[in-house]
Amino acid sequence: MNLSEASQQRLELLSQDSLKRTLLPCPLDQRISDFSSNDYLCLSQRPEIIEAGHACARQYGAGATGSRLLSGNLDCFEQLESQVAQFKNAESALVFSSGYQANASGLAALLDKSLWGGTVGGTVGGTAPLVFTDRLNHASLHHACQLAGIRQIRFRHNDMAHLAELLAKHAESTQPKIIVTETVFGMEGDLLPVEQLAEIALVHKAVVYLDEAHATGVWGPNGRGLGAVKHPDIDALKAMGHWIVMGTFSKAVGVSGAYIACSEIFKQYLVNRCTGFVYSTAPSPFVIGAVARALEIIPQMETERTALHLAAEQLRGQVHALGFDTGLSNTHIVPLVVGSAEACLELKSHLQQAGIRTSAVRPPTVPPNAARVRLALNTGHSDELYSQLLECLQQWKRRA
């Protein structure tokens, strides 16, 4: 069997299980009715953000020309990192080209046992950390654990009592303890109890690694994310260097790329040991300029954030009345959990026929029998669009 035959066979098996993915066009004139976009604050189309990107590109060029450790360490990067650190209430920050890159390589560097082994006679030792992860973490976080050769100790989704129980079982262990979780879960649409997590982590002196991809811009004080919340336990963890926050610029910020906000010393460690940073060309200066302007605007958008949260609360109530299950959602991400992959694709197609674009989320992205159509709400969605959406959902329920 050659590669083409093997690939075709695998694709046919995926199709049989309704799990085959396909690239679809995204016409610009359909953005107004798009519930698949992560542009939660509609900043990707803001003229002043686009112009800021152009201005930075005119000054520095279209590309960074190399990795940050070679020719790519332009001063606009260091300016943005200072801005991100301030935005996240952190000591320092490091910019990446994508969220997946930041998680897969940044978290893997944190989990590297050589970081935790100390040195004996000039030789680096090795102590594998104990890593406690939410069962529903993003694939990039699981990938990082695989890269580091770490066996995850998984706690039930958002169950802080279970996390505390697992940590207590290892209380006598001298291995470093690291907790990895999201703050807004992209597929469930629910919030992490961040202050409770911090309290538990401090008791066990655990390092906390938070993924703020879906929270940055939308949640927390002035849209700074839940990792930027002011709390005595969080402050104590920061003082130990045990509070690490990753987030993206590709969702509510409206551009692309990602960051890790952390202590200055851990940033310098990443510069030396994070392979995704060391061996990647730096992002385009256009991205850096656009992100910098977006971060200036986001704290001023409290009215838009309030309206977005209210719209999500109202929509959940309305779809519940139609008989839909929205799972654990309490944010701007509203899943319609339908169970089978077949039903998920049918609902997506039904909505698409009415001009409403959504995401069909199937295993392995979500657990078996938990396929869902994911509705990502943004500040550009009108009352008329919500009415159209509800009418289409009611029609589908009648047919089902």
CORGIDA-V821434 format. One record per helix or strand of 2 or more residues. SS is the DSSP state (2 for helix, 1 for strand). FROM is the first residue (numbers start at 1). TO is the last residue. If there is no record, write none. Layout:
ss=SS from=FROM to=TO
ss=SS from=FROM to=TO
//
This chain:
ss=2 from=3 to=16
ss=2 from=28 to=33
ss=2 from=43 to=45
ss=2 from=47 to=60
ss=2 from=75 to=87
ss=1 from=92 to=96
ss=2 from=99 to=111
ss=2 from=113 to=116
ss=1 from=119 to=120
ss=1 from=123 to=124
ss=1 from=130 to=134
ss=2 from=139 to=147
ss=1 from=152 to=155
ss=2 from=160 to=169
ss=1 from=177 to=182
ss=2 from=194 to=203
ss=1 from=207 to=211
ss=2 from=221 to=223
ss=2 from=226 to=228
ss=2 from=232 to=239
ss=1 from=243 to=248
ss=1 from=258 to=262
ss=2 from=264 to=273
ss=2 from=275 to=278
ss=2 from=285 to=298
ss=2 from=302 to=321
ss=1 from=333 to=339
ss=2 from=341 to=353
ss=1 from=359 to=361
ss=1 from=371 to=376
ss=2 from=383 to=399
//
